[in-house]
Amino acid sequence: MNNKVNIGIDGIQRNKERDLEISQDIASVFSGPTGVQVLKYLRSITIEMVHGPNVASEELRHHEGQRYIVGLLEQRIAHAHRSKK
């Protein structure tokens, strides 16, 4: 087992095997029809949401944090799929 520490998708240092395990677990959760629909919903209320010029700074920062989490989930799912190839 390779215990080399690397920087994961989320910017956290952990060994490569653990990082891949996290990605595979997340991909598993969102792989079924219900998970696909949940991720689609989360994407629709975060990444696809557009704010106008009058959005408050605090609200925008809160929303960007939500976008980051959904984007991270999508990156983890892609990472899991890439690792299977």
C-alpha positions in Angstrom: 0.0 0.0 0.0 1.3 3.4 -1.0 1.1 5.8 2.0 2.4 8.8 0.0 0.6 12.0 1.0 -0.8 13.9 -1.8 -3.2 16.9 -2.2 -6.7 15.7 -2.9 -9.4 17.2 -5.0 -10.6 19.1 -1.9 -7.1 20.5 -1.1 -6.7 18.3 1.9 -3.5 16.2 2.3 -4.2 12.4 2.6 -2.8 9.3 1.0 -3.9 8.5 -2.5 -5.8 5.4 -1.7 -8.0 7.2 0.9 -8.6 10.1 -1.5 -9.8 7.6 -4.1 -11.9 5.8 -1.6 -13.7 9.1 -0.7 -14.4 9.7 -4.4 -15.7 6.2 -4.9 -18.0 6.4 -1.9 -19.4 9.7 -3.2 -19.9 8.3 -6.7 -21.7 5.3 -5.2 -24.1 7.5 -3.2 -25.0 9.5 -6.3 -24.9 6.6 -8.9 -28.5 5.4 -8.7 -31.6 7.2 -10.1 -32.4 8.9 -6.8 -28.8 10.1 -6.3 -28.8 11.5 -9.9 -32.0 13.4 -9.2 -30.7 14.8 -5.9 -27.4 15.9 -7.5 -29.4 17.5 -10.4 -31.6 19.4 -7.8 -28.5 20.5 -5.8 -26.9 21.8 -9.1 -30.1 23.7 -10.0 -30.2 25.6 -6.7 -26.4 26.3 -6.6 -24.3 26.2 -9.7 -27.1 27.1 -12.2 -28.5 29.9 -9.9 -27.8 33.4 -11.1 -27.8 36.5 -8.9 -28.4 40.0 -10.0 -26.3 43.1 -9.3 -28.1 43.9 -6.1 -27.1 40.7 -4.2 -25.6 41.3 -0.8 -22.0 40.4 -0.3 -22.8 38.0 2.6 -25.5 36.3 0.5 -23.1 35.9 -2.4 -20.4 34.4 -0.2 -22.9 32.0 1.3 -24.1 30.9 -2.2 -20.5 30.5 -3.5 -19.8 28.1 -0.6 -22.8 26.1 -1.6 -21.6 26.0 -5.2 -18.2 24.9 -4.1 -19.6 21.9 -2.2 -21.8 20.8 -5.2 -18.8 21.3 -7.6 -16.6 19.2 -5.3 -19.2 16.4 -5.3 -19.2 16.5 -9.1 -15.4 16.5 -9.2 -15.3 13.5 -6.8 -17.7 11.6 -9.0 -15.6 12.3 -12.1 -12.5 11.2 -10.2 -14.1 7.9 -9.3 -15.1 7.3 -12.9 -11.6 8.2 -14.2 -10.0 5.8 -11.7 -12.0 2.8 -13.1 -10.5 3.3 -16.5 
